[in-house]
C-alpha cells in the first residue's frame, strides 16, 4: 500500500499562502508556449496555408513574471514562497 496521494488542487481549502506581500494563495504566472506550424504553399491562393499546428508544453522558470490578483504585487516566480499550512 505504498501509493502516493495525488497532488492537491491549487484551489482547495488546503492552499497555503503564496504571495510574498499579502499571502494570497493564488497568483498568476505569465509563461509562453512554443507553437510549431506546418505550412504549405498554395499557388492558386498565392499564400502560405497552415495545415497543422503543434502546441508545446507550457511551463515557466524562476524568471517568469508573477502577479498577485489580490494586492497587485508584481515579481518573479522565484519570489513566491509557499509555506506549509
Ligand atoms: Zn498579494
PDB file of the backbone (N, CA, C, O) and the ligand in Angstrom, with CONECT records:
HET     ZN  A 101       1
ATOM      1  N   UNK A   1       0.839  -1.203   0.000  1.00  0.00           N
ATOM      2  CA  UNK A   1       0.000   0.000   0.000  1.00  0.00           C
ATOM      3  C   UNK A   1       0.868   1.245   0.000  1.00  0.00           C
ATOM      4  O   UNK A   1       0.615   2.173   0.768  1.00  0.00           O
ATOM      5  N   UNK A   2       1.868   1.281  -0.831  1.00  0.00           N
ATOM      6  CA  UNK A   2       2.771   2.428  -0.854  1.00  0.00           C
ATOM      7  C   UNK A   2       2.373   3.397  -1.959  1.00  0.00           C
ATOM      8  O   UNK A   2       3.222   3.858  -2.722  1.00  0.00           O
ATOM      9  N   UNK A   3       1.110   3.700  -2.044  1.00  0.00           N
ATOM     10  CA  UNK A   3       0.676   4.627  -3.087  1.00  0.00           C
ATOM     11  C   UNK A   3       0.870   6.062  -2.631  1.00  0.00           C
ATOM     12  O   UNK A   3       0.719   6.389  -1.454  1.00  0.00           O
ATOM     13  N   UNK A   4       1.207   6.903  -3.585  1.00  0.00           N
ATOM     14  CA  UNK A   4       1.400   8.313  -3.294  1.00  0.00           C
ATOM     15  C   UNK A   4       0.069   9.042  -3.455  1.00  0.00           C
ATOM     16  O   UNK A   4      -0.610   8.866  -4.467  1.00  0.00           O
ATOM     17  N   UNK A   5      -0.308   9.842  -2.490  1.00  0.00           N
ATOM     18  CA  UNK A   5      -1.576  10.578  -2.652  1.00  0.00           C
ATOM     19  C   UNK A   5      -1.459  11.570  -3.786  1.00  0.00           C
ATOM     20  O   UNK A   5      -0.375  12.104  -4.024  1.00  0.00           O
ATOM     21  N   UNK A   6      -2.541  11.832  -4.490  1.00  0.00           N
ATOM     22  CA  UNK A   6      -2.482  12.788  -5.607  1.00  0.00           C
ATOM     23  C   UNK A   6      -2.202  14.194  -5.105  1.00  0.00           C
ATOM     24  O   UNK A   6      -2.519  14.543  -3.968  1.00  0.00           O
ATOM     25  N   UNK A   7      -1.599  14.995  -5.980  1.00  0.00           N
ATOM     26  CA  UNK A   7      -1.339  16.399  -5.641  1.00  0.00           C
ATOM     27  C   UNK A   7      -2.666  17.102  -5.363  1.00  0.00           C
ATOM     28  O   UNK A   7      -3.628  16.922  -6.109  1.00  0.00           O
ATOM     29  N   UNK A   8      -2.724  17.895  -4.306  1.00  0.00           N
ATOM     30  CA  UNK A   8      -3.963  18.634  -4.065  1.00  0.00           C
ATOM     31  C   UNK A   8      -4.177  19.701  -5.127  1.00  0.00           C
ATOM     32  O   UNK A   8      -3.219  20.276  -5.645  1.00  0.00           O
ATOM     33  N   UNK A   9      -5.418  19.958  -5.443  1.00  0.00           N
ATOM     34  CA  UNK A   9      -5.722  21.013  -6.400  1.00  0.00           C
ATOM     35  C   UNK A   9      -5.372  22.359  -5.784  1.00  0.00           C
ATOM     36  O   UNK A   9      -5.481  22.535  -4.571  1.00  0.00           O
ATOM     37  N   UNK A  10      -4.942  23.330  -6.632  1.00  0.00           N
ATOM     38  CA  UNK A  10      -4.472  24.616  -6.091  1.00  0.00           C
ATOM     39  C   UNK A  10      -5.554  25.421  -5.384  1.00  0.00           C
ATOM     40  O   UNK A  10      -5.237  26.280  -4.562  1.00  0.00           O
ATOM     41  N   UNK A  11      -6.815  25.164  -5.683  1.00  0.00           N
ATOM     42  CA  UNK A  11      -7.850  25.982  -5.071  1.00  0.00           C
ATOM     43  C   UNK A  11      -8.641  25.216  -4.021  1.00  0.00           C
ATOM     44  O   UNK A  11      -9.805  25.531  -3.773  1.00  0.00           O
ATOM     45  N   UNK A  12      -8.035  24.233  -3.414  1.00  0.00           N
ATOM     46  CA  UNK A  12      -8.719  23.560  -2.321  1.00  0.00           C
ATOM     47  C   UNK A  12      -8.499  24.356  -1.041  1.00  0.00           C
ATOM     48  O   UNK A  12      -7.720  25.309  -1.014  1.00  0.00           O
ATOM     49  N   UNK A  13      -9.179  23.964  -0.008  1.00  0.00           N
ATOM     50  CA  UNK A  13      -9.047  24.686   1.252  1.00  0.00           C
ATOM     51  C   UNK A  13      -7.673  24.478   1.880  1.00  0.00           C
ATOM     52  O   UNK A  13      -7.310  25.175   2.828  1.00  0.00           O
ATOM     53  N   UNK A  14      -6.899  23.511   1.349  1.00  0.00           N
ATOM     54  CA  UNK A  14      -5.567  23.258   1.889  1.00  0.00           C
ATOM     55  C   UNK A  14      -4.516  24.182   1.275  1.00  0.00           C
ATOM     56  O   UNK A  14      -3.329  24.049   1.571  1.00  0.00           O
ATOM     57  N   UNK A  15      -4.945  25.124   0.417  1.00  0.00           N
ATOM     58  CA  UNK A  15      -3.982  26.010  -0.231  1.00  0.00           C
ATOM     59  C   UNK A  15      -3.216  26.815   0.809  1.00  0.00           C
ATOM     60  O   UNK A  15      -3.785  27.300   1.788  1.00  0.00           O
ATOM     61  N   UNK A  16      -1.916  26.946   0.577  1.00  0.00           N
ATOM     62  CA  UNK A  16      -1.050  27.660   1.511  1.00  0.00           C
ATOM     63  C   UNK A  16      -0.810  29.080   1.002  1.00  0.00           C
ATOM     64  O   UNK A  16      -0.944  29.331  -0.196  1.00  0.00           O
ATOM     65  N   UNK A  17      -0.458  30.012   1.888  1.00  0.00           N
ATOM     66  CA  UNK A  17      -0.116  31.363   1.449  1.00  0.00           C
ATOM     67  C   UNK A  17       1.014  31.329   0.418  1.00  0.00           C
ATOM     68  O   UNK A  17       1.993  30.600   0.576  1.00  0.00           O
ATOM     69  N   UNK A  18       0.864  32.122  -0.627  1.00  0.00           N
ATOM     70  CA  UNK A  18       1.852  32.081  -1.707  1.00  0.00           C
ATOM     71  C   UNK A  18       2.408  33.463  -2.031  1.00  0.00           C
ATOM     72  O   UNK A  18       3.610  33.606  -2.254  1.00  0.00           O
ATOM     73  N   UNK A  19       1.556  34.478  -2.058  1.00  0.00           N
ATOM     74  CA  UNK A  19       2.034  35.820  -2.369  1.00  0.00           C
ATOM     75  C   UNK A  19       2.962  36.306  -1.256  1.00  0.00           C
ATOM     76  O   UNK A  19       2.580  36.284  -0.086  1.00  0.00           O
ATOM     77  N   UNK A  20       4.182  36.748  -1.603  1.00  0.00           N
ATOM     78  CA  UNK A  20       5.117  37.210  -0.565  1.00  0.00           C
ATOM     79  C   UNK A  20       4.681  38.523   0.072  1.00  0.00           C
ATOM     80  O   UNK A  20       5.217  38.902   1.113  1.00  0.00           O
ATOM     81  N   UNK A  21       3.736  39.216  -0.519  1.00  0.00           N
ATOM     82  CA  UNK A  21       3.306  40.501   0.027  1.00  0.00           C
ATOM     83  C   UNK A  21       2.088  40.351   0.927  1.00  0.00           C
ATOM     84  O   UNK A  21       2.078  40.865   2.046  1.00  0.00           O
ATOM     85  N   UNK A  22       1.052  39.647   0.448  1.00  0.00           N
ATOM     86  CA  UNK A  22      -0.187  39.583   1.226  1.00  0.00           C
ATOM     87  C   UNK A  22      -0.559  38.166   1.631  1.00  0.00           C
ATOM     88  O   UNK A  22      -1.485  37.975   2.419  1.00  0.00           O
ATOM     89  N   UNK A  23       0.142  37.176   1.109  1.00  0.00           N
ATOM     90  CA  UNK A  23      -0.153  35.805   1.498  1.00  0.00           C
ATOM     91  C   UNK A  23      -1.312  35.180   0.746  1.00  0.00           C
ATOM     92  O   UNK A  23      -1.771  34.097   1.108  1.00  0.00           O
ATOM     93  N   UNK A  24      -1.792  35.844  -0.294  1.00  0.00           N
ATOM     94  CA  UNK A  24      -2.873  35.262  -1.082  1.00  0.00           C
ATOM     95  C   UNK A  24      -2.432  33.910  -1.644  1.00  0.00           C
ATOM     96  O   UNK A  24      -1.312  33.793  -2.142  1.00  0.00           O
ATOM     97  N   UNK A  25      -3.285  32.889  -1.574  1.00  0.00           N
ATOM     98  CA  UNK A  25      -2.871  31.560  -2.037  1.00  0.00           C
ATOM     99  C   UNK A  25      -2.840  31.402  -3.552  1.00  0.00           C
ATOM    100  O   UNK A  25      -2.357  30.389  -4.058  1.00  0.00           O
ATOM    101  N   UNK A  26      -3.352  32.399  -4.284  1.00  0.00           N
ATOM    102  CA  UNK A  26      -3.408  32.288  -5.745  1.00  0.00           C
ATOM    103  C   UNK A  26      -2.659  33.456  -6.369  1.00  0.00           C
ATOM    104  O   UNK A  26      -2.943  34.613  -6.056  1.00  0.00           O
ATOM    105  N   UNK A  27      -1.717  33.170  -7.238  1.00  0.00           N
ATOM    106  CA  UNK A  27      -1.035  34.199  -8.016  1.00  0.00           C
ATOM    107  C   UNK A  27      -1.065  33.792  -9.476  1.00  0.00           C
ATOM    108  O   UNK A  27      -1.273  32.625  -9.808  1.00  0.00           O
ATOM    109  N   UNK A  28      -0.853  34.771 -10.342  1.00  0.00           N
ATOM    110  CA  UNK A  28      -0.805  34.489 -11.767  1.00  0.00           C
ATOM    111  C   UNK A  28       0.634  34.535 -12.234  1.00  0.00           C
ATOM    112  O   UNK A  28       1.368  35.474 -11.924  1.00  0.00           O
ATOM    113  N   UNK A  29       1.039  33.514 -12.984  1.00  0.00           N
ATOM    114  CA  UNK A  29       2.365  33.475 -13.585  1.00  0.00           C
ATOM    115  C   UNK A  29       2.202  33.519 -15.096  1.00  0.00           C
ATOM    116  O   UNK A  29       1.425  32.755 -15.668  1.00  0.00           O
ATOM    117  N   UNK A  30       2.932  34.408 -15.730  1.00  0.00           N
ATOM    118  CA  UNK A  30       2.854  34.529 -17.183  1.00  0.00           C
ATOM    119  C   UNK A  30       3.961  33.703 -17.814  1.00  0.00           C
ATOM    120  O   UNK A  30       5.137  33.878 -17.494  1.00  0.00           O
ATOM    121  N   UNK A  31       3.586  32.812 -18.703  1.00  0.00           N
ATOM    122  CA  UNK A  31       4.557  31.980 -19.382  1.00  0.00           C
ATOM    123  C   UNK A  31       4.220  31.939 -20.860  1.00  0.00           C
ATOM    124  O   UNK A  31       3.104  32.263 -21.265  1.00  0.00           O
ATOM    125  N   UNK A  32       5.176  31.545 -21.645  1.00  0.00           N
ATOM    126  CA  UNK A  32       4.935  31.449 -23.078  1.00  0.00           C
ATOM    127  C   UNK A  32       4.962  29.990 -23.512  1.00  0.00           C
ATOM    128  O   UNK A  32       5.581  29.139 -22.873  1.00  0.00           O
ATOM    129  N   UNK A  33       4.287  29.735 -24.590  1.00  0.00           N
ATOM    130  CA  UNK A  33       4.205  28.384 -25.131  1.00  0.00           C
ATOM    131  C   UNK A  33       4.715  28.421 -26.561  1.00  0.00           C
ATOM    132  O   UNK A  33       4.407  29.342 -27.317  1.00  0.00           O
ATOM    133  N   UNK A  34       5.487  27.428 -26.922  1.00  0.00           N
ATOM    134  CA  UNK A  34       6.016  27.358 -28.269  1.00  0.00           C
ATOM    135  C   UNK A  34       5.026  26.618 -29.175  1.00  0.00           C
ATOM    136  O   UNK A  34       4.528  25.547 -28.830  1.00  0.00           O
ATOM    137  N   UNK A  35       4.761  27.198 -30.312  1.00  0.00           N
ATOM    138  CA  UNK A  35       3.848  26.571 -31.268  1.00  0.00           C
ATOM    139  C   UNK A  35       4.598  26.314 -32.566  1.00  0.00           C
ATOM    140  O   UNK A  35       5.271  27.197 -33.096  1.00  0.00           O
ATOM    141  N   UNK A  36       4.472  25.101 -33.066  1.00  0.00           N
ATOM    142  CA  UNK A  36       5.066  24.780 -34.356  1.00  0.00           C
ATOM    143  C   UNK A  36       3.946  24.672 -35.381  1.00  0.00           C
ATOM    144  O   UNK A  36       2.978  23.939 -35.182  1.00  0.00           O
ATOM    145  N   UNK A  37       4.087  25.404 -36.471  1.00  0.00           N
ATOM    146  CA  UNK A  37       3.095  25.352 -37.540  1.00  0.00           C
ATOM    147  C   UNK A  37       3.650  24.568 -38.716  1.00  0.00           C
ATOM    148  O   UNK A  37       4.821  24.684 -39.080  1.00  0.00           O
ATOM    149  N   UNK A  38       2.780  23.777 -39.288  1.00  0.00           N
ATOM    150  CA  UNK A  38       3.103  23.162 -40.572  1.00  0.00           C
ATOM    151  C   UNK A  38       2.394  23.993 -41.631  1.00  0.00           C
ATOM    152  O   UNK A  38       1.181  24.195 -41.575  1.00  0.00           O
ATOM    153  N   UNK A  39       3.157  24.462 -42.580  1.00  0.00           N
ATOM    154  CA  UNK A  39       2.556  25.290 -43.617  1.00  0.00           C
ATOM    155  C   UNK A  39       2.880  24.721 -44.988  1.00  0.00           C
ATOM    156  O   UNK A  39       3.865  24.002 -45.156  1.00  0.00           O
ATOM    157  N   UNK A  40       2.065  25.040 -45.941  1.00  0.00           N
ATOM    158  CA  UNK A  40       2.337  24.688 -47.330  1.00  0.00           C
ATOM    159  C   UNK A  40       1.916  25.849 -48.220  1.00  0.00           C
ATOM    160  O   UNK A  40       1.039  26.648 -47.894  1.00  0.00           O
ATOM    161  N   UNK A  41       2.575  25.892 -49.335  1.00  0.00           N
ATOM    162  CA  UNK A  41       2.304  26.990 -50.254  1.00  0.00           C
ATOM    163  C   UNK A  41       1.223  26.579 -51.242  1.00  0.00           C
ATOM    164  O   UNK A  41       1.340  25.569 -51.936  1.00  0.00           O
ATOM    165  N   UNK A  42       0.192  27.366 -51.288  1.00  0.00           N
ATOM    166  CA  UNK A  42      -0.885  27.084 -52.232  1.00  0.00           C
ATOM    167  C   UNK A  42      -0.818  28.099 -53.353  1.00  0.00           C
ATOM    168  O   UNK A  42      -1.147  29.273 -53.177  1.00  0.00           O
ATOM    169  N   UNK A  43      -0.388  27.627 -54.497  1.00  0.00           N
ATOM    170  CA  UNK A  43      -0.113  28.550 -55.598  1.00  0.00           C
ATOM    171  C   UNK A  43      -1.391  29.218 -56.112  1.00  0.00           C
ATOM    172  O   UNK A  43      -1.349  30.350 -56.592  1.00  0.00           O
ATOM    173  N   UNK A  44      -2.518  28.526 -56.013  1.00  0.00           N
ATOM    174  CA  UNK A  44      -3.737  29.156 -56.531  1.00  0.00           C
ATOM    175  C   UNK A  44      -4.222  30.274 -55.611  1.00  0.00           C
ATOM    176  O   UNK A  44      -4.981  31.145 -56.037  1.00  0.00           O
ATOM    177  N   UNK A  45      -3.785  30.250 -54.347  1.00  0.00           N
ATOM    178  CA  UNK A  45      -4.121  31.354 -53.445  1.00  0.00           C
ATOM    179  C   UNK A  45      -2.958  32.340 -53.326  1.00  0.00           C
ATOM    180  O   UNK A  45      -3.132  33.463 -52.852  1.00  0.00           O
ATOM    181  N   UNK A  46      -1.774  31.912 -53.760  1.00  0.00           N
ATOM    182  CA  UNK A  46      -0.569  32.717 -53.661  1.00  0.00           C
ATOM    183  C   UNK A  46      -0.259  33.091 -52.219  1.00  0.00           C
ATOM    184  O   UNK A  46       0.120  34.224 -51.923  1.00  0.00           O
ATOM    185  N   UNK A  47      -0.428  32.113 -51.322  1.00  0.00           N
ATOM    186  CA  UNK A  47      -0.088  32.379 -49.925  1.00  0.00           C
ATOM    187  C   UNK A  47       0.188  31.059 -49.217  1.00  0.00           C
ATOM    188  O   UNK A  47      -0.143  29.979 -49.706  1.00  0.00           O
ATOM    189  N   UNK A  48       0.804  31.186 -48.053  1.00  0.00           N
ATOM    190  CA  UNK A  48       1.055  30.008 -47.237  1.00  0.00           C
ATOM    191  C   UNK A  48      -0.195  29.646 -46.462  1.00  0.00           C
ATOM    192  O   UNK A  48      -0.863  30.522 -45.912  1.00  0.00           O
ATOM    193  N   UNK A  49      -0.515  28.368 -46.415  1.00  0.00           N
ATOM    194  CA  UNK A  49      -1.654  27.908 -45.632  1.00  0.00           C
ATOM    195  C   UNK A  49      -1.152  27.051 -44.479  1.00  0.00           C
ATOM    196  O   UNK A  49      -0.244  26.236 -44.641  1.00  0.00           O
ATOM    197  N   UNK A  50      -1.746  27.243 -43.338  1.00  0.00           N
ATOM    198  CA  UNK A  50      -1.411  26.435 -42.172  1.00  0.00           C
ATOM    199  C   UNK A  50      -2.205  25.138 -42.246  1.00  0.00           C
ATOM    200  O   UNK A  50      -3.436  25.146 -42.266  1.00  0.00           O
ATOM    201  N   UNK A  51      -1.481  24.027 -42.285  1.00  0.00           N
ATOM    202  CA  UNK A  51      -2.176  22.738 -42.376  1.00  0.00           C
ATOM    203  C   UNK A  51      -2.079  21.963 -41.072  1.00  0.00           C
ATOM    204  O   UNK A  51      -2.706  20.914 -40.929  1.00  0.00           O
ATOM    205  N   UNK A  52      -1.310  22.460 -40.129  1.00  0.00           N
ATOM    206  CA  UNK A  52      -1.246  21.766 -38.853  1.00  0.00           C
ATOM    207  C   UNK A  52      -0.493  22.603 -37.846  1.00  0.00           C
ATOM    208  O   UNK A  52       0.365  23.409 -38.207  1.00  0.00           O
ATOM    209  N   UNK A  53      -0.816  22.407 -36.582  1.00  0.00           N
ATOM    210  CA  UNK A  53      -0.075  23.109 -35.552  1.00  0.00           C
ATOM    211  C   UNK A  53       0.110  22.185 -34.368  1.00  0.00           C
ATOM    212  O   UNK A  53      -0.745  21.358 -34.053  1.00  0.00           O
ATOM    213  N   UNK A  54       1.261  22.352 -33.716  1.00  0.00           N
ATOM    214  CA  UNK A  54       1.568  21.543 -32.553  1.00  0.00           C
ATOM    215  C   UNK A  54       1.962  22.493 -31.432  1.00  0.00           C
ATOM    216  O   UNK A  54       2.903  23.275 -31.564  1.00  0.00           O
ATOM    217  N   UNK A  55       1.240  22.415 -30.345  1.00  0.00           N
ATOM    218  CA  UNK A  55       1.487  23.319 -29.227  1.00  0.00           C
ATOM    219  C   UNK A  55       2.368  22.611 -28.202  1.00  0.00           C
ATOM    220  O   UNK A  55       2.054  21.512 -27.744  1.00  0.00           O
ATOM    221  N   UNK A  56       3.451  23.247 -27.859  1.00  0.00           N
ATOM    222  CA  UNK A  56       4.385  22.654 -26.915  1.00  0.00           C
ATOM    223  C   UNK A  56       3.886  22.756 -25.480  1.00  0.00           C
ATOM    224  O   UNK A  56       2.846  23.355 -25.203  1.00  0.00           O
ATOM    225  N   UNK A  57       4.643  22.164 -24.591  1.00  0.00           N
ATOM    226  CA  UNK A  57       4.290  22.221 -23.179  1.00  0.00           C
ATOM    227  C   UNK A  57       4.465  23.630 -22.653  1.00  0.00           C
ATOM    228  O   UNK A  57       5.481  24.276 -22.914  1.00  0.00           O
ATOM    229  N   UNK A  58       3.488  24.103 -21.920  1.00  0.00           N
ATOM    230  CA  UNK A  58       3.633  25.391 -21.264  1.00  0.00           C
ATOM    231  C   UNK A  58       4.305  25.197 -19.916  1.00  0.00           C
ATOM    232  O   UNK A  58       3.899  24.342 -19.128  1.00  0.00           O
ATOM    233  N   UNK A  59       5.312  25.977 -19.658  1.00  0.00           N
ATOM    234  CA  UNK A  59       5.949  25.891 -18.356  1.00  0.00           C
ATOM    235  C   UNK A  59       6.611  27.231 -18.084  1.00  0.00           C
ATOM    236  O   UNK A  59       6.734  28.067 -18.979  1.00  0.00           O
ATOM    237  N   UNK A  60       7.031  27.425 -16.860  1.00  0.00           N
ATOM    238  CA  UNK A  60       7.697  28.672 -16.544  1.00  0.00           C
ATOM    239  C   UNK A  60       8.955  28.363 -15.755  1.00  0.00           C
ATOM    240  O   UNK A  60       9.122  27.270 -15.212  1.00  0.00           O
ATOM    241  N   UNK A  61       9.830  29.346 -15.706  1.00  0.00           N
ATOM    242  CA  UNK A  61      11.025  29.182 -14.888  1.00  0.00           C
ATOM    243  C   UNK A  61      11.021  30.249 -13.799  1.00  0.00           C
ATOM    244  O   UNK A  61      10.040  30.973 -13.628  1.00  0.00           O
ATOM    245  N   UNK A  62      12.121  30.338 -13.072  1.00  0.00           N
ATOM    246  CA  UNK A  62      12.179  31.249 -11.931  1.00  0.00           C
ATOM    247  C   UNK A  62      12.050  32.716 -12.329  1.00  0.00           C
ATOM    248  O   UNK A  62      11.680  33.553 -11.506  1.00  0.00           O
ATOM    249  N   UNK A  63      12.352  33.027 -13.580  1.00  0.00           N
ATOM    250  CA  UNK A  63      12.343  34.419 -14.016  1.00  0.00           C
ATOM    251  C   UNK A  63      10.987  34.846 -14.583  1.00  0.00           C
ATOM    252  O   UNK A  63      10.824  35.997 -14.990  1.00  0.00           O
ATOM    253  N   UNK A  64      10.023  33.939 -14.613  1.00  0.00           N
ATOM    254  CA  UNK A  64       8.725  34.266 -15.201  1.00  0.00           C
ATOM    255  C   UNK A  64       8.022  35.332 -14.359  1.00  0.00           C
ATOM    256  O   UNK A  64       8.056  35.273 -13.130  1.00  0.00           O
ATOM    257  N   UNK A  65       7.388  36.303 -15.015  1.00  0.00           N
ATOM    258  CA  UNK A  65       6.683  37.339 -14.265  1.00  0.00           C
ATOM    259  C   UNK A  65       5.466  36.768 -13.533  1.00  0.00           C
ATOM    260  O   UNK A  65       4.712  35.961 -14.076  1.00  0.00           O
ATOM    261  N   UNK A  66       5.299  37.209 -12.297  1.00  0.00           N
ATOM    262  CA  UNK A  66       4.176  36.750 -11.480  1.00  0.00           C
ATOM    263  C   UNK A  66       3.436  37.960 -10.931  1.00  0.00           C
ATOM    264  O   UNK A  66       4.038  38.994 -10.643  1.00  0.00           O
ATOM    265  N   UNK A  67       2.142  37.819 -10.792  1.00  0.00           N
ATOM    266  CA  UNK A  67       1.297  38.900 -10.312  1.00  0.00           C
ATOM    267  C   UNK A  67       0.294  38.347  -9.315  1.00  0.00           C
ATOM    268  O   UNK A  67      -0.259  37.265  -9.508  1.00  0.00           O
ATOM    269  N   UNK A  68       0.066  39.098  -8.250  1.00  0.00           N
ATOM    270  CA  UNK A  68      -0.970  38.711  -7.291  1.00  0.00           C
ATOM    271  C   UNK A  68      -2.251  39.478  -7.629  1.00  0.00           C
ATOM    272  O   UNK A  68      -2.244  40.709  -7.643  1.00  0.00           O
ATOM    273  N   UNK A  69      -3.349  38.769  -7.899  1.00  0.00           N
ATOM    274  CA  UNK A  69      -4.601  39.453  -8.228  1.00  0.00           C
ATOM    275  C   UNK A  69      -5.238  40.100  -7.007  1.00  0.00           C
ATOM    276  O   UNK A  69      -6.165  40.898  -7.145  1.00  0.00           O
ATOM    277  N   UNK A  70      -4.762  39.773  -5.832  1.00  0.00           N
ATOM    278  CA  UNK A  70      -5.372  40.302  -4.608  1.00  0.00           C
ATOM    279  C   UNK A  70      -4.790  41.661  -4.211  1.00  0.00           C
ATOM    280  O   UNK A  70      -5.537  42.598  -3.931  1.00  0.00           O
ATOM    281  N   UNK A  71      -3.442  41.770  -4.188  1.00  0.00           N
ATOM    282  CA  UNK A  71      -2.824  43.005  -3.707  1.00  0.00           C
ATOM    283  C   UNK A  71      -2.073  43.743  -4.802  1.00  0.00           C
ATOM    284  O   UNK A  71      -1.600  44.856  -4.573  1.00  0.00           O
ATOM    285  N   UNK A  72      -1.949  43.148  -5.995  1.00  0.00           N
ATOM    286  CA  UNK A  72      -1.276  43.820  -7.096  1.00  0.00           C
ATOM    287  C   UNK A  72       0.225  43.660  -7.081  1.00  0.00           C
ATOM    288  O   UNK A  72       0.924  44.333  -7.838  1.00  0.00           O
ATOM    289  N   UNK A  73       0.737  42.781  -6.236  1.00  0.00           N
ATOM    290  CA  UNK A  73       2.182  42.541  -6.192  1.00  0.00           C
ATOM    291  C   UNK A  73       2.673  42.053  -7.556  1.00  0.00           C
ATOM    292  O   UNK A  73       2.022  41.238  -8.211  1.00  0.00           O
ATOM    293  N   UNK A  74       3.843  42.571  -7.973  1.00  0.00           N
ATOM    294  CA  UNK A  74       4.499  42.098  -9.192  1.00  0.00           C
ATOM    295  C   UNK A  74       5.882  41.588  -8.827  1.00  0.00           C
ATOM    296  O   UNK A  74       6.587  42.223  -8.043  1.00  0.00           O
ATOM    297  N   UNK A  75       6.267  40.486  -9.367  1.00  0.00           N
ATOM    298  CA  UNK A  75       7.605  39.973  -9.106  1.00  0.00           C
ATOM    299  C   UNK A  75       7.916  38.837 -10.055  1.00  0.00           C
ATOM    300  O   UNK A  75       7.302  38.701 -11.113  1.00  0.00           O
ATOM    301  N   UNK A  76       8.872  38.031  -9.660  1.00  0.00           N
ATOM    302  CA  UNK A  76       9.234  36.875 -10.462  1.00  0.00           C
ATOM    303  C   UNK A  76       8.887  35.608  -9.692  1.00  0.00           C
ATOM    304  O   UNK A  76       8.755  35.614  -8.468  1.00  0.00           O
ATOM    305  N   UNK A  77       8.743  34.519 -10.451  1.00  0.00           N
ATOM    306  CA  UNK A  77       8.232  33.287  -9.854  1.00  0.00           C
ATOM    307  C   UNK A  77       9.084  32.803  -8.682  1.00  0.00           C
ATOM    308  O   UNK A  77       8.569  32.185  -7.750  1.00  0.00           O
ATOM    309  N   UNK A  78      10.392  33.086  -8.728  1.00  0.00           N
ATOM    310  CA  UNK A  78      11.255  32.589  -7.650  1.00  0.00           C
ATOM    311  C   UNK A  78      10.966  33.280  -6.318  1.00  0.00           C
ATOM    312  O   UNK A  78      11.362  32.792  -5.259  1.00  0.00           O
ATOM    313  N   UNK A  79      10.260  34.440  -6.381  1.00  0.00           N
ATOM    314  CA  UNK A  79       9.965  35.160  -5.141  1.00  0.00           C
ATOM    315  C   UNK A  79       8.795  34.547  -4.386  1.00  0.00           C
ATOM    316  O   UNK A  79       8.577  34.852  -3.214  1.00  0.00           O
ATOM    317  N   UNK A  80       8.055  33.693  -5.050  1.00  0.00           N
ATOM    318  CA  UNK A  80       6.913  33.061  -4.381  1.00  0.00           C
ATOM    319  C   UNK A  80       7.439  32.128  -3.295  1.00  0.00           C
ATOM    320  O   UNK A  80       8.370  31.350  -3.504  1.00  0.00           O
ATOM    321  N   UNK A  81       6.819  32.233  -2.155  1.00  0.00           N
ATOM    322  CA  UNK A  81       7.316  31.450  -1.026  1.00  0.00           C
ATOM    323  C   UNK A  81       6.189  30.682  -0.386  1.00  0.00           C
ATOM    324  O   UNK A  81       5.644  31.088   0.640  1.00  0.00           O
ATOM    325  N   UNK A  82       5.842  29.564  -1.004  1.00  0.00           N
ATOM    326  CA  UNK A  82       4.780  28.748  -0.412  1.00  0.00           C
ATOM    327  C   UNK A  82       5.203  28.240   0.965  1.00  0.00           C
ATOM    328  O   UNK A  82       6.322  27.768   1.162  1.00  0.00           O
ATOM    329  N   UNK A  83       4.283  28.353   1.892  1.00  0.00           N
ATOM    330  CA  UNK A  83       4.560  27.874   3.241  1.00  0.00           C
ATOM    331  C   UNK A  83       3.599  26.741   3.564  1.00  0.00           C
ATOM    332  O   UNK A  83       2.409  26.811   3.255  1.00  0.00           O
ATOM    333  N   UNK A  84       4.110  25.733   4.169  1.00  0.00           N
ATOM    334  CA  UNK A  84       3.247  24.634   4.572  1.00  0.00           C
ATOM    335  C   UNK A  84       2.241  25.149   5.585  1.00  0.00           C
ATOM    336  O   UNK A  84       2.603  25.898   6.492  1.00  0.00           O
ATOM    337  N   UNK A  85       0.989  24.757   5.442  1.00  0.00           N
ATOM    338  CA  UNK A  85      -0.012  25.236   6.376  1.00  0.00           C
ATOM    339  C   UNK A  85       0.249  24.742   7.798  1.00  0.00           C
ATOM    340  O   UNK A  85      -0.512  25.060   8.712  1.00  0.00           O
TER     341      UNK A  85
HETATM  342 ZN    ZN A 101      -0.720  39.610  -2.745  1.00  0.00          ZN
END
